[in-house]
Amino acid sequence: MLSLRRLLRGLLATPGRAVVAGFGVAVVVSAFLLSLPMSTESGDGTPPLAALFTAVSAVCVTGLVVLDTPEHFSTFGELVVLGSIQVGGLGIMTLASLLGLLVFRRLGLRTRMSAAAETKALGIGDVRRVLLSVVGFSLFFEGLAAIALFLRWLVAYDEPVARAAYLGVFHAVSAFNNAGFALYSDNMIGFVDDPVISLVLCLVVIAGGLGFPVLYELRRELGTPRTWTLHTRIVVWTTLLLLLAGPAAVTALEWSNDGTLGDLAVPAKLLAGFFLGVMPRTAGFNSIDYAQAEPATLLVTDILMFIGGGPASTAGGIKVTTFALLAFVMLAEVRGTPEVEVVNRRLPREVQRQALTVALAGVGLVMSGTVALLVITRQSLDVVLFEVVSAFATVGLSTGITPDVPPAGQVLLIVLMFVGRLGPVTFASALALRSRPTLYRLPEERPIVG
């Protein structure tokens, strides 16, 4: 009993460890439930590795699957997947928001009073407010989307009331949490030209990918963008830029491809192109067969997936703030300005280092994972890179090779999904919390760069 207490204290000693431990418990519980005979249509249960893969994919709101979700799992199993998605989405938004609040408070106090900066506790009122607000935002967007999808499936596709409601709730939760799980074997390919289903899913995915801090601020100050914080400005404007550039690039590349958009009418092409540009924000729904996509499209999608969405959101990737901050650093260096300035604000050097560290760590994980999966699967580079980036950025898009990946490759993807979901959050917060002032400076010497 004493050793168990020591173990628990060690796991919960820091915020990062507590986050990892909490998600680890959720994965274990989900995998156990999915392995039960009652979770499958056949009643034979799910093999341990497949159950673990599905549980990690659901809790980490990824969407990669090694089993056909609607065919393999029973209604109970689908509800376990749905519950895991909701727990994972709420968990990451809440914990990331609380970690961000902790980082902000410590850094803010440090500039005012160094002694008070060592108080790491959050007030109970802050925790309660963040938790209730996250749950409220989630239920609001999921509820609106569920109603819209329910009515569409009920009216346009003649689904029974109970079935339409089930489809609406499942896909609304999956969309807001950027999970990408669907109750159709071909995901959303059958609805490629349906404007209601496609646009509802896109809008909810975008909302979930903005992040709780941005949603909270937009609710109060939507009509006064001049009063937005720097964080909200960066997330909103970078997101808009990616939502313009991503769909435009994908639509242009796939316009004449008969395997994807080529056979569609012009309005359907534009709709599908927008859908394909939004989903790499880490939602994972697909309305085309990515196995038929052009290699250039796969590469553009890799970039969009790697960037991901906003901090403290249900999206993965290195986050749009990291991407934007590095762009501002490069711009300042090209201009030769001594300080990095963003919207009339000076960017602290420690934030620049943190962004660079998170981005390079992500690149390192993707590259090492790609090399390992190339050795394991012997698939082509573009397909393997797509799979690895999708796992690391918790997207869930695939060219269809996931079920055929050998067990060692599936374990690798499990690790990438788990680290990709929790790594950027805990790593970035740990870097910020460990920031310490130095009382001396070493002599300066410049190596040759480039």
For each residue, the residues with C-beta under 8 A, 3 or more apart:
1: 4 5
2: 5 6
3: 6 7
4: 1 7 8
5: 1 2 8 9
6: 2 3 9 10
7: 3 4 10 11
8: 4 5 11 12
9: 5 6 12 13
10: 6 7 13 17
11: 7 8 17 18 20 21
12: 8 9 17 18 21
13: 9 10 17
14: 17 18 430
15: 18 19 95 98 99 102 426 429 433
16: 19 20 426 427 429 430
17: 10 11 12 13 14 20 21
18: 11 12 14 15 21 22
19: 15 16 22 23 95 99 422 425 426
20: 11 16 17 23 24 422 426
21: 11 12 17 18 24 25
22: 18 19 25 26 91 95
23: 19 20 26 27 59 60 88 91 418 421 422
24: 20 21 27 28
25: 21 22 28 29
26: 22 23 29 30 59 84 87 88 91
27: 23 24 30 31 52 55 56 59 418
28: 24 25 31 32 55
29: 25 26 32 33
30: 26 27 33 34 54 55 58 59 80 81 83 84
31: 27 28 34 35 48 51 52 54 55 56
32: 28 29 35 36 51
33: 29 30 36 39 77 80
34: 30 31 39 46 51 54 55 73 77 80 81
35: 31 32 39 45 46 47 48 51
36: 32 33 39 45
37: 40 43 44 45
38: 43 74 76 77
39: 33 34 35 36 45 46 73 74 76 77 80
40: 37 43 44 45 46 72 73 74 77
41: 71 72 73 74
42: 72
43: 37 38 40
44: 37 40
45: 35 36 37 39 40
46: 34 35 39 40 50 51 54 67 72 73 77
47: 35 50 51
48: 31 35 51 52
49: 52 53 407 410 411
50: 46 47 53 54 66 67
51: 31 32 34 35 46 47 48 54 55
52: 27 31 48 49 55 56 414
53: 49 50 56 57 64 65 66 410 413 414
54: 30 31 34 46 50 51 57 58 65 66 67 81
55: 27 28 30 31 34 51 52 58 59 84
56: 27 31 52 53 59 60 62 414 417 418
57: 53 54 60 62 63 64 65 181 396 417
58: 30 54 55 61 62 80 81 84 85 88 179 181
59: 23 26 27 30 55 56 84 85 87 88
60: 23 56 57 88 394 417 418 420 421 422
61: 58 85 88 89 92 177 178 179 282 314 316 394 421
62: 56 57 58 179 180 284 316 390 391 394 395 396 417 421
63: 57 174 179 180 181 283 284 285 394 395 396 397
64: 53 57 284 387 390 391 396 398 402 413 417
65: 53 54 57 68 69 181 396 402 403
66: 50 53 54 402 403 405 410
67: 46 50 54 71 72 73 403
68: 65 71 72 185
69: 65 72 73 78 81 181 182 183
70: 73 78 182 183 184 185
71: 41 67 68 185
72: 40 41 42 46 67 68 69 77
73: 34 39 40 41 46 67 69 70 76 77 78 80 81
74: 38 39 40 41 77 78
75: 78 79
76: 38 39 73 79 80
77: 33 34 38 39 40 46 72 73 74 80 81
78: 69 70 73 74 75 81 82 170 183
79: 75 76 82 83
80: 30 33 34 39 58 73 76 77 83 84
81: 30 34 54 58 69 73 77 78 84 85 181
82: 78 79 85 86 169 170 173 174 181
83: 30 79 80 86 87
84: 26 30 55 58 59 80 81 87 88
85: 58 59 61 81 82 88 89 173 174 177 179 181
86: 82 83 89 90 138 173 177
87: 26 59 83 84 90 91
88: 23 26 58 59 60 61 84 85 91 92 177 179 421
89: 61 85 86 92 93 138 173 176 177 178 179 208 314
90: 86 87 93 94 134 135 138
91: 22 23 26 87 88 94 95
92: 61 88 89 95 96 314 421 422 425
93: 89 90 96 97 134 138 211 212 312 313 314
94: 90 91 97 98 130 131 134 212
95: 15 19 22 91 92 98 99 425
96: 92 93 99 100 211 212 311 312 313 425
97: 93 94 100 101 130 134 212 213 312
98: 15 94 95 101 102 122 126 127 130
99: 15 19 95 96 102 103 425 426 429
100: 96 97 103 104 213 311 312 429
101: 97 98 104 105 122 126 130
102: 15 98 99 105 106 120 122 429 433
103: 99 100 106 107 429 432 433
104: 100 101 107 108
105: 101 102 108 109 122
106: 102 103 109 110 117 120 432 433
107: 103 104 110 111 432 435
108: 104 105 111 112
109: 105 106 112 113 116 117 119
110: 106 107 113 114 117 437
111: 107 108
112: 108 109 116
113: 109 110 116 117
114: 110 117 118
115: 118
116: 109 112 113 119
117: 106 109 110 113 114
118: 114 115
119: 109 116
120: 102 106
121:
122: 98 101 102 105 126 127
123: 126 127
124: 127 128
125: 128 129
126: 98 101 122 123 129 130
127: 98 122 123 124 130 131
128: 124 125 131 132
129: 125 126 132 133
130: 94 97 98 101 126 127 133 134 212
131: 94 127 128 134 135
132: 128 129 135 136
133: 129 130 136 137 212 216
134: 90 93 94 97 130 131 137 138 212
135: 90 131 132 138 139
136: 132 133 139 140
137: 133 134 140 141 212 215 216
138: 86 89 90 93 134 135 141 142 176 177
139: 135 136 142 143
140: 136 137 143 144
141: 137 138 144 145 172 176 204 207 208
142: 138 139 145 146 169 172 173 176 204
143: 139 140 146 147 172
144: 140 141 147 148 204
145: 141 142 148 149 168 171 172 175 176 200 201 203 204
146: 142 143 149 150 165 168 169 172 173
147: 143 144 150 151 168
148: 144 145 151 152 168 196 200
149: 145 146 152 153 167 168 171 172 197 200 201
150: 146 147 153 154 164 165 167 168 169
151: 147 148 154 155 164 168
152: 148 149 155 156 157 168 194 196 197 200
153: 149 150 156 157 159 163 164 167 168
154: 150 151 157 158 159 161 164
155: 151 152
156: 152 153 194 196
157: 152 153 154 164
158: 154
159: 153 154 163 164 167
160: 163 164
161: 154 164 165
162: 165 166
163: 153 159 160 166 167
164: 150 151 153 154 157 159 160 161 167 168
165: 146 150 161 162 168 169
166: 162 163 169 170 183
167: 149 150 153 159 163 164 170 171 183
168: 145 146 147 148 149 150 151 152 153 164 165 171 172
169: 82 142 146 150 165 166 172 173
170: 78 82 166 167 173 174 181 183
171: 145 149 167 168 174 175 182 183 201
172: 141 142 143 145 146 149 168 169 175 176 204
173: 82 85 86 89 142 146 169 170 176 177 179
174: 63 82 85 170 171 177 179 180 181 182 285
175: 145 171 172 178 179 200 201 204 205 208 283 285
176: 89 138 141 142 145 172 173 204 205 207 208 314
177: 61 85 86 88 89 138 173 174 208 314
178: 61 89 175 205 208 209 281 282 283 284 309 313 314 315 316 394
179: 58 61 62 63 85 88 89 173 174 175 283 284 314 396
180: 62 63 174 187 279 283 284 285 286 395 396 397
181: 57 58 63 65 69 81 82 85 170 174 284 396
182: 69 70 171 174 187 188 285
183: 69 70 78 166 167 170 171
184: 70 187 188 189 190
185: 68 70 71
186: 189 190
187: 180 182 184 285 286 287
188: 182 184 191 192 197 198 201 275 285 286 287
189: 184 186 192 286 287 288 289
190: 184 186
191: 188 194 197 198 287
192: 188 189 198 264 268 271 272 275 287 288
193: 264 265 267 268 271 272
194: 152 156 191 197 198
195: 198 199 271
196: 148 152 156 199 200
197: 149 152 188 191 194 200 201
198: 188 191 192 194 195 201 202 271 272 274 275 287
199: 195 196 202 203 271
200: 145 148 149 152 175 196 197 203 204
201: 145 149 171 175 188 197 198 204 205 275 283 285
202: 198 199 205 206 274 275 278 279
203: 145 199 200 206 207
204: 141 142 144 145 172 175 176 200 201 207 208
205: 175 176 178 201 202 208 209 278 279 281 283 285
206: 202 203 209 210 239 243 278 281
207: 141 176 203 204 210 215
208: 89 141 175 176 177 178 204 205 283 309 313 314 315
209: 178 205 206 239 281 282 283 308 309 310 313 314 315
210: 206 207 214 215 218 235 236 239 309 310 313
211: 93 96 214 215 235 309 310 311 312 313 315
212: 93 94 96 97 130 133 134 137 215 216 312 313
213: 97 100 216 217 231 232 311 312
214: 210 211 217 218 231 232 235 236 310 313
215: 137 207 210 211 212 218 219
216: 133 137 212 213 219 220
217: 213 214 220 221 228 229 232
218: 210 214 215 221 222 232 236
219: 215 216 222
220: 216 217
221: 217 218 224 225 227 228
222: 218 219
223:
224: 221 227 228
225: 221 228 233 236
226:
227: 221 224
228: 217 221 224 225 232 233 236
229: 217 232 233
230: 233 234 342 343 345
231: 213 214 234 235 311 321
232: 213 214 217 218 228 229 235 236
233: 225 228 229 230 236 237 343
234: 230 231 237 238 320 321 324 325 342
235: 210 211 214 231 232 238 239 310 311 320 321
236: 210 214 218 225 228 232 233 239 240
237: 233 234 240 241 324
238: 234 235 241 242 320 321 323 324
239: 206 209 210 235 236 242 243 309 310 320
240: 236 237 243 244
241: 237 238 244 245
242: 238 239 245 246 281 304 307 320
243: 206 239 240 246 247 277 278
244: 240 241 247 248
245: 241 242 248 249
246: 242 243 249 250 277 278 280 300 304
247: 243 244 250 251 273 274 276 277 278
248: 244 245 251 252 273 277
249: 245 246 252 253 277 300
250: 246 247 253 254 273 276 277 297 300 301
251: 247 248 254 255 261 269 270 272 273 274 276 277
252: 248 249 255
253: 249 250 257 294 296 297 300
254: 250 251 257 260 261 262 273 276 288 293 294 297
255: 251 252 261 262 269 273
256: 261 262
257: 253 254 260 261 262 292 293 294
258: 262 263
259: 262 288 289 292 293
260: 254 257 272 288 289 292 293 297
261: 251 254 255 256 257 264 268 269 272 273 288
262: 254 255 256 257 258 259
263: 258
264: 192 193 261 268 269 272
265: 193 268 269
266: 269 270
267: 193 270 271
268: 192 193 261 264 265 271 272
269: 251 255 261 264 265 266 272 273
270: 251 266 267 273 274
271: 192 193 195 198 199 267 268 274 275
272: 192 193 198 251 260 261 264 268 269 275 276 287 288
273: 247 248 250 251 254 255 261 269 270 276 277
274: 198 202 247 251 270 271 277 278
275: 188 192 198 201 202 271 272 278 279 285 287
276: 247 250 251 254 272 273 279 280 286 287 288 297 301
277: 243 246 247 248 249 250 251 273 274 280 304
278: 202 205 206 243 246 247 274 275 281 283
279: 180 202 205 275 276 283 284 285 286 395 397
280: 246 276 277 283 301 304 305 395 397
281: 178 205 206 209 242 278 304 308 309 315
282: 61 178 209 305 308 309 314 315 316 317 393 394 395 396
283: 63 175 178 179 180 201 205 208 209 278 279 280 315 395 396
284: 62 63 64 178 179 180 181 279 390 395 396 397
285: 63 174 175 180 182 187 188 201 205 275 279
286: 180 187 188 189 276 279 289 290 397
287: 187 188 189 191 192 198 272 275 276
288: 189 192 254 259 260 261 272 276 292 293
289: 189 259 260 286 292 293 400
290: 286 293 298 301 386 397 398 399 400
291: 399 400
292: 257 259 260 288 289
293: 254 257 259 260 288 289 290 297 298 301 399
294: 253 254 257 297 298
295: 298 299 382
296: 253 299 300
297: 250 253 254 260 276 293 294 300 301
298: 290 293 294 295 301 302 382 383 385 386 399
299: 295 296 302 303 382
300: 246 249 250 253 296 297 303 304
301: 250 276 280 290 293 297 298 304 305 386 397
302: 298 299 305 306 385 386 389
303: 299 300 306 307
304: 242 246 277 280 281 300 301 307
305: 280 282 301 302 308 317 389 390 393 395 397
306: 302 303 317 318 362 366 389 392 393
307: 242 303 304 317 318 319 320 323
308: 209 281 282 305 315 316 317 318 319 320 393
309: 178 208 209 210 211 239 281 282 313 314 315 316 317 319 320
310: 209 210 211 214 235 239 313 315 319 320 321
311: 96 100 211 213 231 235 319 321 425 428
312: 93 96 97 100 211 212 213
313: 93 96 178 208 209 210 211 212 214 309 310
314: 61 89 92 93 176 177 178 179 208 209 282 309
315: 178 208 209 211 281 282 283 308 309 310 319 394
316: 61 62 178 282 308 309 392 393 394 395 420 421 424
317: 282 305 306 307 308 309 362 393 394 395 424
318: 306 307 308 322 323 358 359 362 424
319: 307 308 309 310 311 315 322 323 358 424
320: 234 235 238 239 242 307 308 309 310 323 324
321: 231 234 235 238 310 311 324 325 355
322: 318 319 325 326 355 358 359 424
323: 238 307 318 319 320 326 327 359
324: 234 237 238 320 321 327 328
325: 234 321 322 328 329 342 347 351 352 355
326: 322 323 329 330 355 356 359
327: 323 324 330 331
328: 324 325 331 332 340 341 342 347
329: 325 326 332 333 340 347 352 355 356
330: 326 327 333 334
331: 327 328 334 335
332: 328 329 335 337 339 340 341
333: 329 330 336
334: 330 331
335: 331 332
336: 333
337: 332 340 341
338:
339: 332 346 347
340: 328 329 332 337 346 347 352
341: 328 332 337 344 345 346 347
342: 230 234 325 328 345 347
343: 230 233
344: 341
345: 230 341 342
346: 339 340 341
347: 325 328 329 339 340 341 342 351 352
348: 351 352
349: 352 353
350: 353 354 432 435
351: 325 347 348 354 355
352: 325 329 340 347 348 349 355 356
353: 349 350 356 357 431
354: 350 351 357 358 428 431 432
355: 321 322 325 326 329 351 352 358 359
356: 326 329 352 353 359 360
357: 353 354 360 361 427 431
358: 318 319 322 354 355 361 362 424 427 428 431
359: 318 322 323 326 355 356 362 363
360: 356 357 363 364
361: 357 358 364 365 423 427
362: 306 317 318 358 359 365 366 392 424
363: 359 360 366 367
364: 360 361 367 368
365: 361 362 368 369 392 416 419 420 423
366: 306 362 363 369 370 385 388 389 392
367: 363 364 370 371
368: 364 365 371 372
369: 365 366 372 373 388 391 392 412 416
370: 366 367 373 374 381 384 385 388
371: 367 368 374 375
372: 368 369 375 376 412
373: 369 370 376 377 379 384 387 388 405 409 412 413
374: 370 371 377 378 379 381 384
375: 371 372 378
376: 372 373 405 406 408 409 412
377: 373 374 384 401 404 405 406 409
378: 374 375
379: 373 374 383 384 401
380: 383 384
381: 370 374 384 385
382: 295 298 299 385 386
383: 298 379 380 386 387 399 401
384: 370 373 374 377 379 380 381 387 388
385: 298 302 366 370 381 382 388 389
386: 290 298 301 302 382 383 389 390 397 398 399
387: 64 373 383 384 390 391 398 399 401 402 405 413
388: 366 369 370 373 384 385 391 392 413 416
389: 302 305 306 366 385 386 392 393 395
390: 62 64 284 305 386 387 393 395 396 397 398
391: 62 64 369 387 388 394 395 413 416 417 420
392: 306 316 362 365 366 369 388 389 416 417 419 420
393: 282 305 306 308 316 317 389 390 420
394: 60 61 62 63 178 282 315 316 317 391 417 420 421
395: 62 63 180 279 280 282 283 284 305 316 317 389 390 391
396: 57 62 63 64 65 179 180 181 282 283 284 390
397: 63 180 279 280 284 286 290 301 305 386 390
398: 64 290 386 387 390 401 402
399: 290 291 293 298 383 386 387
400: 289 290 291 403
401: 377 379 383 387 398 404 405
402: 64 65 66 387 398 405 413
403: 65 66 67 400
404: 377 401
405: 66 373 376 377 387 401 402 409 410 413
406: 376 377 409 410
407: 49 410 411
408: 376 411 412
409: 373 376 377 405 406 412 413
410: 49 53 66 405 406 407 413 414
411: 49 407 408 414 415
412: 369 372 373 376 408 409 415 416
413: 53 64 373 387 388 391 402 405 409 410 416 417
414: 52 53 56 410 411 417 418
415: 411 412 418 419
416: 365 369 388 391 392 412 413 419 420
417: 56 57 60 62 64 391 392 394 413 414 420 421
418: 23 27 56 60 414 415 421 422
419: 365 392 415 416 422 423
420: 60 316 365 391 392 393 394 416 417 423 424
421: 23 60 61 62 88 92 316 394 417 418 425
422: 19 20 23 60 92 418 419 425 426
423: 361 365 419 420 426 427
424: 316 317 318 319 322 358 362 420 427 428
425: 19 92 95 96 99 311 421 422 428 429
426: 15 16 19 20 99 422 423 429 430
427: 16 357 358 361 423 424 430 431
428: 311 354 358 424 425 431 432
429: 15 16 99 100 102 103 425 426 432 433
430: 14 16 426 427 433 434
431: 353 354 357 358 427 428 434 435
432: 103 106 107 350 354 428 429 435
433: 15 102 103 106 429 430
434: 430 431
435: 107 350 431 432
436:
437: 110
438: 441
439:
440:
441: 438
442:
443:
444:
445:
446:
447:
448:
449:
450:
